[in-house]
């Protein structure tokens, strides 16, 4: 996240928040990696929800491979 801030002394007058500056072409990098290698990159997509990105990727891989994971897992 990037914040562009206008200050008046030590008082914040205006702040513009811009999301998305972490993106580094991760989708392109994943094209040449194996599935286990891509899991390390999902943590860097969004530092606040890293575990959710990893979980979503695992679910996509399981669905593409036709793997059924038991409820216990």
N, C-alpha and C positions, 0 to 999 in steps of 0.2 A: 504494500500500500504506500502511496506517495501522497504527502500533504504539501500543498502550496499555501503558505501562510502569509497574511499581511499583518504586520505588527505596528502598534503605536506604543513605543516604549516597551514595556513588558506585557501589555494587554493585546490579546488576539482580536483584531478587528474583523478579519475574514479568513475563512479556511476553505480550500477546495480539496476534497479527497478524491484521488484517482486510484481505482482498483486495477489490478491486472499487470503490474510491472514485474511480476515474478516469472512470467511466461518466457521460456527460453527455447522454444521450438521442440518441446518434449515429444510432441506427436511425431515429428520427423525423425528424431533420434530413436524412437521406439520401432521404427520400421525395420531396422537391422539388428534388433536385439531379440533374445528369447523371452518367453513369458516370465520366468523368474527374474531376469535382469530388468524388465520393465517395472517390476514392483518397487525397486529402489527409487525410481524416478517419480512414482506417484506421490511420494511423500513431499516432493518439492513443488507440486502443483499449487497447493494452498496450505500454508503452514497452520492455519486454524482448523482445517478439516482433513488433515493428512490421513487419518485412519479411515475416514469415509471414502476417500479416493481409492485407497488400497482395497477396501472391501468391494467397491463397485467394479474395479478391474478384475478381482478374483471371481465375482459373480459372472461377468461377461465371458471370461475364459472358460468357466465351468459350463455355461450355456452353450458356447461354441463347440466344446468338446463332447457335449452330451453327457456330462458327469452329473450324477444325482448325489448330492451330499445329504447324509441323514440329518434329522432334526437335532440329534444329540450333539453333532459337531457344531 
